[in-house]
Structures are given as C-alpha cells and as structure tokens.
C-alpha cells in the first residue's frame, strides 16, 4: 500500500480540485474519482492508503464506495464527507469500514485529523437541535438502501414508493 496515496471520491469537480490541491501541498499523491465505477477501475491499478468519500454522489451512494474500498483493503483509512449528515448514515459508514464521518464544510485539517482517529471521543456533546422531517426521511431511505444492498427497486418496494420517486429523492440536494 502506498502510504501517501489518497483517493478522493467526489462528484463536485470544483470541490474535488480544491481538496486535491490542498492534499498535494501536504505531500499526498492524489487520485480523484466521481463514483463507484471509476473507483473500481482505479482499484485495479492502485492501493490507496487513504480515501475521502462524499456520501451523496450523482451516480449513487458513497456508502457503496466505502464498502468497495474496505473490501479491497481493510487498512485503507476512509473518511466520509457529507452535507447530508445523519445518525443512520454515520453508523452505516463506520460499519462498512469508514474511519470517520465528517459533516461539510470540512477542511483538509479536519480530514487529516480524522484519518488519525482510531478511538472514540467521550467529550463530544449530543446535538441540541431535533432532527428535521427531511433528515428522518433521508436516514430511513439510507437504512433501507443498506438493508437491500443498494438495490433501488427493492428499497423503493420496501419504502412503499415508486422506483422513480426514490431515484428523484436521491438526486435532490438537501437544503440546510
């Protein structure tokens, strides 16, 4: 494993470019991917020591990428970044092999610190704000996607909605 090889899985090209430059200035060799298919192709060539994975990708869930990266090499330190932070997705990301889970906006310092975390932190205070209906829906959708191994048709059936409705919900950007 190339200890300084970092894979960034992000479909926002501008954000991926900014992260890439920042990590390259810190001495990392960086590869960028925009989704699961290109992650699989890259893993045929390289063995990253680190990965930063966006939870919501245009071509699906970043949780699939976390699972694939962890199955490829369990020693890869994976940090999930998301603007869609929820308890359910955080738990699933860790179960699937992520080292840490950060809500956006997160900077290079935050991500690099997360790579080094191996134990929990008991000083973290519980959130004071109740979960919104949108976040609860998002959590339930992701729980169901994980339960169905990311099969959208089966997840839609279990959620009692049309497949296209679920696909549209997954494509929408959540308003903060």
SERO-4910 file (N, C-alpha, C, O; in steps of 0.05 Angstrom, whole numbers):
BEGIN
 pado doro    nc1    nc2    nc3   cac1   cac2   cac3    cc1    cc2    cc3    oc1    oc2    oc3
  Unk    A     17    -24      0      0      0      0     18     25      0     36     27     16
  Unk    A     12     43    -18     26     68    -18     15     86      4     -8     95      2
  Unk    A     31     90     25     20    103     49     10    132     43     -7    141     58
  Unk    A     21    145     23     12    173     18     -7    175     -5    -13    197    -14
  Unk    A    -17    153    -16    -36    154    -38    -64    158    -27    -74    142    -11
  Unk    A    -76    180    -36   -103    188    -27   -122    187    -51   -116    197    -72
  Unk    A   -145    174    -46   -166    173    -66   -189    191    -57   -199    188    -35
  Unk    A   -196    211    -73   -218    229    -67   -242    220    -85   -239    220   -110
  Unk    A   -264    212    -73   -288    205    -88   -308    227    -84   -321    229    -63
  Unk    A   -311    244   -104   -327    268   -102   -337    275   -130   -321    276   -149
  Unk    A   -363    280   -133   -374    287   -159   -375    317   -164   -382    325   -187
  Unk    A   -369    333   -144   -368    362   -148   -339    368   -156   -321    369   -139
  Unk    A   -335    373   -182   -308    377   -193   -292    399   -180   -268    396   -175
  Unk    A   -305    421   -174   -291    444   -162   -282    437   -133   -259    443   -126
  Unk    A   -299    424   -118   -291    416    -91   -269    395    -91   -250    396    -76
  Unk    A   -271    376   -110   -251    355   -113   -224    367   -120   -203    359   -110
  Unk    A   -224    387   -138   -200    400   -146   -187    415   -123   -162    414   -119
  Unk    A   -203    429   -107   -193    444    -84   -181    424    -63   -159    429    -53
  Unk    A   -195    402    -58   -184    382    -39   -158    370    -50   -139    367    -35
  Unk    A   -158    364    -75   -134    352    -88   -110    370    -84    -89    361    -75
  Unk    A   -113    395    -91    -91    414    -89    -81    416    -60    -57    417    -55
  Unk    A   -100    418    -41    -93    421    -13    -77    396     -3    -57    399     11
  Unk    A    -86    372    -10    -73    348     -1    -46    344    -16    -27    334     -4
  Unk    A    -44    352    -41    -19    350    -55      2    369    -43     26    361    -41
  Unk    A     -6    392    -33     12    410    -19     23    398      6     44    405     16
  Unk    A      8    379     17     16    365     42     31    339     37     38    324     55
  Unk    A     38    334     11     55    312      5     40    286     -3     53    265     -6
  Unk    A     14    287     -7     -1    264    -15      0    261    -45      0    281    -60
  Unk    A      0    236    -55     -5    231    -83    -35    227    -85    -46    209    -71
  Unk    A    -49    242   -102    -78    242   -102    -89    232   -128    -80    240   -150
  Unk    A   -110    215   -126   -126    207   -149   -154    215   -143   -163    214   -120
  Unk    A   -169    223   -163   -197    232   -160   -216    214   -176   -210    207   -199
  Unk    A   -238    208   -164   -259    192   -176   -285    205   -172   -289    219   -151
  Unk    A   -304    202   -190   -330    214   -187   -352    194   -180   -376    202   -178
  Unk    A   -345    169   -177   -366    149   -170   -355    121   -168   -332    116   -171
  Unk    A   -374    103   -163   -366     75   -157   -352     61   -181   -333     47   -176
  Unk    A   -362     65   -205   -349     52   -228   -320     60   -232   -303     44   -237
  Unk    A   -315     86   -228   -287     95   -232   -270     87   -207   -246     84   -210
  Unk    A   -282     84   -184   -268     74   -160   -258     46   -166   -235     39   -161
  Unk    A   -277     29   -176   -270      1   -182   -247      0   -203   -229    -17   -200
  Unk    A   -248     17   -223   -227     17   -243   -200     25   -231   -180     13   -237
  Unk    A   -200     46   -214   -176     55   -201   -164     34   -183   -139     31   -182
  Unk    A   -181     19   -169   -171     -2   -151   -157    -25   -165   -143    -40   -152
  Unk    A   -162    -27   -191   -147    -48   -206   -118    -39   -210   -101    -56   -215
  Unk    A   -113    -13   -208    -86     -2   -213    -71      6   -187    -47      3   -186
  Unk    A    -86     16   -168    -73     27   -144    -85     16   -118   -106      4   -118
  Unk    A    -70     20    -96    -79     12    -70    -76     36    -51    -55     40    -39
  Unk    A    -97     52    -49    -95     77    -33    -92     71     -3   -104     52      7
  Unk    A    -77     88     10    -74     86     39    -96    102     52   -103     97     76
  Unk    A   -107    122     38   -128    140     48   -149    144     27   -144    143      3
  Unk    A   -173    150     37   -195    157     18   -214    177     32   -220    174     56
  Unk    A   -223    196     16   -243    215     25   -267    210      6   -264    213    -18
  Unk    A   -290    203     18   -313    195      2   -337    213      8   -345    215     32
  Unk    A   -348    225    -12   -373    241     -9   -396    221     -6   -397    202    -22
  Unk    A   -414    226     12   -436    208     17   -455    207     -7   -464    186    -15
  Unk    A   -462    231    -18   -481    233    -39   -467    239    -66   -457    260    -70
  Unk    A   -467    218    -82   -455    221   -109   -476    221   -130   -498    209   -126
  Unk    A   -471    233   -153   -491    234   -174   -498    205   -183   -521    200   -191
  Unk    A   -479    187   -182   -483    160   -192   -490    141   -169   -487    117   -173
  Unk    A   -499    150   -146   -507    133   -124   -496    141    -97   -488    164    -94
  Unk    A   -496    123    -79   -488    128    -52   -459    124    -47   -447    105    -57
  Unk    A   -446    142    -33   -418    139    -26   -414    115     -7   -391    105     -6
  Unk    A   -435    106      6   -432     82     23   -424     58      7   -409     41     17
  Unk    A   -433     56    -18   -424     34    -36   -394     36    -40   -380     15    -41
  Unk    A   -384     60    -44   -355     64    -48   -339     56    -23   -318     44    -25
  Unk    A   -350     64      1   -337     57     26   -335     26     28   -313     16     34
  Unk    A   -357     12     22   -357    -17     24   -337    -29      4   -322    -47     12
  Unk    A   -336    -19    -20   -317    -29    -40   -288    -24    -32   -271    -42    -34
  Unk    A   -282      0    -23   -255      7    -14   -246    -11      9   -224    -21     10
  Unk    A   -264    -14     29   -257    -31     52   -253    -60     45   -235    -73     55
  Unk    A   -270    -70     27   -267    -98     18   -241   -101      3   -228   -122      4
  Unk    A   -233    -81    -12   -208    -82    -28   -184    -83    -10   -165    -98    -14
  Unk    A   -184    -66     11   -162    -65     30   -172    -53     56   -177    -29     58
  Unk    A   -175    -70     76   -186    -62    102   -168    -42    117   -177    -29    136
  Unk    A   -143    -39    109   -126    -20    122   -128      9    111   -116     27    123
  Unk    A   -143     13     90   -147     40     79   -162     56     99   -183     48    108
  Unk    A   -152     80    105   -165     98    123   -185    115    107   -177    131     91
  Unk    A   -211    110    113   -232    123     97   -247    143    114   -255    137    137
  Unk    A   -250    167    104   -266    188    117   -289    195     98   -285    201     75
  Unk    A   -313    195    109   -337    202     94   -344    231     99   -345    240    122
  Unk    A   -348    247     78   -356    274     80   -385    277     70   -392    264     50
  Unk    A   -401    293     83   -428    296     74   -441    322     82   -435    333    103
  Unk    A   -457    332     65   -475    354     71   -502    343     81   -520    359     87
  Unk    A   -504    317     82   -529    303     90   -525    287    115   -533    263    117
  Unk    A   -512    299    135   -505    284    159   -530    273    173   -549    287    177
  Unk    A   -528    248    181   -549    235    196   -537    213    213   -515    203    206
  Unk    A   -551    206    234   -541    184    251   -540    158    236   -520    143    237
  Unk    A   -561    152    221   -562    127    206   -539    124    186   -526    103    185
  Unk    A   -533    145    171   -512    142    151   -485    142    165   -466    129    155
  Unk    A   -482    156    187   -456    155    202   -451    127    212   -429    117    209
  Unk    A   -471    115    224   -468     88    234   -461     68    212   -443     52    214
  Unk    A   -476     70    190   -471     52    167   -443     56    155   -430     37    148
  Unk    A   -435     81    153   -408     86    142   -387     73    159   -368     61    148
  Unk    A   -389     75    185   -369     62    203   -371     32    201   -351     18    200
  Unk    A   -396     21    201   -399     -8    198   -387    -18    172   -376    -40    171
  Unk    A   -389     -2    151   -379    -11    125   -349     -7    122   -337    -15    102
  Unk    A   -336      6    141   -307      8    141   -295     36    142   -270     38    140
  Unk    A   -311     56    144   -300     83    146   -287     87    173   -295     77    193
  Unk    A   -265    103    172   -251    110    197   -266    132    212   -267    132    237
  Unk    A   -278    150    197   -291    173    209   -312    184    190   -312    177    166
  Unk    A   -328    202    200   -351    213    185   -352    243    192   -355    250    216
  Unk    A   -350    260    172   -350    289    177   -372    303    162   -376    297    138
  Unk    A   -385    322    175   -405    338    161   -390    361    146   -371    372    156
  Unk    A   -400    367    122   -389    390    107   -399    416    120   -422    415    131
  Unk    A   -385    437    120   -359    440    108   -337    429    126   -337    434    151
  Unk    A   -319    414    115   -296    404    129   -271    412    112   -272    411     88
  Unk    A   -250    419    126   -226    427    111   -205    405    112   -209    384    125
  Unk    A   -183    409    100   -161    390     99   -151    382    126   -145    359    132
  Unk    A   -149    402    144   -140    396    172   -159    377    185   -151    358    199
  Unk    A   -186    382    182   -206    364    195   -203    336    184   -204    316    199
  Unk    A   -200    334    158   -199    307    145   -174    293    153   -175    269    160
  Unk    A   -151    307    153   -126    294    161   -127    285    190   -116    264    197
  Unk    A   -139    301    207   -142    293    235   -160    269    237   -154    251    254
  Unk    A   -180    267    221   -199    244    222   -185    219    213   -191    197    223
  Unk    A   -166    220    195   -150    197    186   -136    184    210   -133    160    212
  Unk    A   -127    201    229   -112    192    251   -128    182    275   -117    171    294
  Unk    A   -154    186    274   -171    178    297   -176    148    296   -186    137    277
  Unk    A   -169    135    318   -174    106    320   -192     99    343   -202     77    345
  Unk    A   -196    118    361   -213    113    384   -235    134    385   -233    155    373
  Unk    A   -256    128    400   -278    147    403   -271    170    422   -251    168    436
  Unk    A   -288    190    422   -283    214    438   -307    218    456   -329    224    447
  Unk    A   -303    214    482   -325    216    501   -333    245    508   -353    249    522
  Unk    A   -317    264    498   -323    292    505   -343    304    485   -351    328    488
  Unk    A   -351    290    464   -370    300    445   -397    304    457   -408    285    469
  Unk    A   -409    328    455   -435    333    467   -457    326    447   -453    328    423
  Unk    A   -480    316    457   -502    309    440   -513    334    426   -511    356    437
  Unk    A   -524    331    402   -535    354    387   -559    365    402   -575    350    413
  Unk    A   -561    391    402   -583    404    416   -608    408    398   -630    413    408
  Unk    A   -604    405    373   -625    410    353   -639    384    346   -626    364    340
  Unk    A   -666    384    346   -680    360    338   -677    354    308   -672    372    292
  Unk    A   -680    329    301   -677    321    273   -701    330    257   -724    327    266
  Unk    A   -696    341    234   -718    350    217   -732    326    203   -720    305    201
  Unk    A   -755    331    192   -770    311    178   -754    302    153   -753    278    146
  Unk    A   -742    321    139   -726    315    116   -703    296    123   -697    277    109
  Unk    A   -689    302    146   -667    285    154   -677    257    162   -663    238    157
  Unk    A   -700    256    176   -710    230    183   -717    213    158   -711    189    157
  Unk    A   -728    226    138   -734    212    113   -708    202    100   -706    180     91
  Unk    A   -688    220     99   -662    213     87   -650    190    102   -639    172     89
  Unk    A   -651    190    129   -640    168    145   -654    142    138   -641    121    134
  Unk    A   -681    142    137   -696    118    131   -690    107    103   -687     83     99
  Unk    A   -687    125     84   -680    117     56   -653    103     57   -650     82     44
  Unk    A   -633    115     70   -607    103     70   -606     77     86   -592     58     78
  Unk    A   -621     75    108   -623     49    122   -633     28    104   -623      5    103
  Unk    A   -654     34     89   -666     15     71   -647      8     48   -646    -15     40
  Unk    A   -633     27     37   -613     22     16   -592      2     26   -584    -16     12
  Unk    A   -583      6     50   -563    -11     62   -574    -39     66   -561    -59     59
  Unk    A   -599    -41     76   -612    -67     80   -615    -82     54   -614   -107     54
  Unk    A   -619    -68     32   -624    -81      6   -599    -82    -11   -600    -87    -35
  Unk    A   -576    -78      2   -550    -78    -12   -551    -59    -36   -540    -65    -57
  Unk    A   -563    -35    -32   -565    -13    -51   -581    -20    -77   -576     -8    -98
  Unk    A   -599    -38    -74   -618    -45    -96   -641    -25    -95   -658    -26    -77
  Unk    A   -641     -6   -114   -661     16   -113   -689      5   -116   -707     15   -103
  Unk    A   -693    -14   -134   -720    -25   -138   -731    -38   -112   -754    -33   -105
  Unk    A   -715    -54    -99   -723    -67    -75   -727    -47    -52   -745    -49    -36
  Unk    A   -709    -27    -50   -712     -7    -30   -738      9    -34   -752     14    -14
  Unk    A   -744     16    -59   -769     30    -64   -793     13    -56   -813     24    -45
  Unk    A   -793    -12    -62   -815    -30    -55   -818    -31    -24   -841    -28    -14
  Unk    A   -796    -33     -9   -797    -34     20   -807     -7     32   -819     -7     53
  Unk    A   -800     15     18   -808     41     28   -837     48     19   -848     69     27
  Unk    A   -848     32      2   -876     37     -8   -878     60    -27   -897     75    -27
  Unk    A   -857     63    -44   -858     84    -64   -848     74    -91   -836     52    -93
  Unk    A   -855     89   -111   -846     81   -138   -816     84   -141   -804    102   -129
  Unk    A   -804     67   -157   -775     68   -161   -765     95   -170   -745    106   -161
  Unk    A   -780    107   -189   -773    134   -200   -775    155   -178   -759    174   -178
  Unk    A   -794    153   -160   -797    172   -138   -772    171   -120   -761    191   -112
  Unk    A   -764    146   -114   -740    143    -97   -715    154   -112   -699    167   -100
  Unk    A   -713    148   -138   -690    158   -153   -689    189   -153   -668    201   -150
  Unk    A   -713    201   -155   -714    231   -155   -706    241   -127   -691    261   -125
  Unk    A   -714    228   -106   -707    237    -79   -677    235    -75   -665    252    -62
  Unk    A   -665    214    -86   -636    210    -83   -620    231   -100   -598    238    -93
  Unk    A   -633    241   -121   -620    261   -138   -622    289   -127   -606    306   -134
  Unk    A   -641    294   -109   -646    321    -99   -624    329    -79   -613    312    -65
  Unk    A   -617    355    -79   -599    366    -60   -615    374    -35   -635    387    -38
  Unk    A   -605    367    -12   -619    375     13   -613    404     20   -590    413     17
  Unk    A   -633    418     28   -630    446     36   -622    447     65   -636    434     82
  Unk    A   -600    461     72   -592    461    100   -611    475    118   -607    477    143
***
